[in-house]
């Protein structure tokens, strides 16, 4: 047990979990959200809204399969439009979940225990949304299995030197490991649901999912070891995924993409957008489900600090991009940066600076970090800013590259928007369903934070 | 104390219930010191002190994970080399086995196979899925995943004796002692 440290009032914002909770009360509170809580009107309306948005994806995908990728705004030279922008945006959002569940576990940050389950769920759903785009973008998604190396009658093998193939391996590994880590983390909580459920079908479903978990000390010992190993493996994995995504750009020779700063600055941006999305989702959830005694102001404060820190790395990335475009003395690089700031997409660039750098500076203030409503608005602004960042990177580099004769212009069509909004619907639908069928907070890790979990020295008899 | 110890019908073991993790760790240590080996402690949260008290040091998960990671690493590099050689693309005479470009896939497969091995070896060694286990025959055991702590000494243990073991568990300060039907 770590020794309590005196924290001066100036920085102390409250406990990790409010006093008055016991082993039984946290189990009943979190389990009760799944087992006892009635389906509310707000949840139903929210699910319907999300499910309605999801129809955009259905319609957009059907129309795309019928007509081909020409229904989107992509053209030559803008071969990568919304599909890649949204892919990178969604993948980035996923990164916060892994950071919270794996890296903060290794760093022994116990405050993460209240938010890791939800953040990991967010990761899974975000990666699902991200995965839609490259597959749809192939134009012939029924042939997507060609991306994997398998013996075939055409005697063709994938190009293993291509970052696009690295992406296939990175994203599929990321999804698989995140799902496995998530399921392993769920086992003890599924057992709690099994044991407290009153309805026979709930007992049966959670019973099967919990695989017969009984909390044996022999099991816990291997379980903890496996969790630690998974965290250790997921930590370099999460850093590698966005590095590989940035290689999609950095390995090319397009001005503005061919830079060595991309991998670290993409990873920081991913964590930045991910924490913003966790805040965007967590703040309403903790209010509507009355969890502000478990997801306390301390959590919001910490998450806002991580967002601020990664946001500053991103700001450094932007300034270095601009500086090296100038310092390289390469006229194409210089033109790219000048065109980004003053060209047809200048508005997007300056909005990006506003959303990602200027407005988040408010997070230096503790008043902002501990005011859920203001923090929620700032987090949404960051989400928008990070989407704009990907738009600016993809479009401003592509639409005017080396030869003025091959310059072009990109504008998304209604089908681009339909698919994008559709994945937002998919994400929200998954979140709404998750809230009602699985415990949204890791109960057994929460128990570890309570005074009742402490093993005291006992006189030997 | 409400120990209803009878003789005659078959038995999986005797289960004692405790209120706090401290009592459980204490009881587990005493049980081991008394010479019992076939016993287990059950708790709603991991208790690291139990590893020492029960002398648990199973490192096979780490070993298998390491071997899985190595397999993934070797497999990933072989896969890249195979693909690059089976469909050779000669770019200005550059080597077909271009090691730096193979690192990302090799790395990802190391993580993938290592991670899957960690999870699967943990599940297999814990004997999951376990559709039936005698400890669930004790009604109070449902609280083992909520807020109570249990210790079960199995009847298979050579030192086990219905009456004596029940008395021993009582001496550990158990709140309640129950017989576990097999």
Interface residues (C-beta under 8 A of the other chain):
Chain A: X22 X23 X24 X27 X28 X149 X155 X156 X157 X158 X159 X160 X161 X163 X165 X166 X169 X170 X173 X176 X177 X180 X181 X183 X184 X188 X191 X192 X194 X195 X196 X208 X211 X212 X213 X214 X215 X216 X217 X218 X219 X220 X221 X222 X223 X224 X225 X226 X229 X230 X233 X234 X236 X237 X240 X244 X247 X444 X445 X447 X448 X452 X453 X454 X455 X456 X458 X461
Chain B: X20 X21 X22 X23 X25 X26 X28 X30 X40 X41 X42 X43 X44 X45 X46 X47 X48 X49 X50 X51 X54 X56 X58 X59 X60 X61 X62 X65 X69 X79 X80 X82 X83 X84 X86 X87 X89 X98 X101 X102 X104 X105 X107 X108 X109 X111 X112 X114 X115 X116 X118 X119 X121 X122 X123 X125 X126 X127 X128 X129 X130 X131 X132 X133 X135 X136 X141 X142 X143 X144 X145 X146 X147
